[in-house]
Amino acid sequence: MISKKITRIYYILEGEGYFTIDNHKYDVRPSMLIEVPPNVEYSYSGKMKLLLIGNPRWFKGNEVVTKKNPDVFATMPIRRFFSKLAFGRKRILK
């Protein structure tokens, strides 16, 4: 994903994982702070509880999805993926 105008700051509360920021992989663990500036491609994976701070606040149209996170899509059964996709659409339309 790329955030067009929002700086994102993630604080790792629990768990472990990694962030891939501008094609560099960073291992993360609790008490670490990760800053992702605007216009930089990033993704994250792992089993983590995160606190996200965005500045300025989120607004519709800010995100650009550049590609699917392989860690998420590779491990999710196809039936579950499509059921989540359908659920997401229903929520958006309401």
Secondary structure, DSSP 8 states (H G I E B T S, - for coil): -EESS-EEEEEEEEEEEEEEETTEEEEE-TT-EEEE-TT--EEEEEEEEEEEEEES---TT-EE--S--HHHHHHS-HHHHHHHHHHHHHHHH-
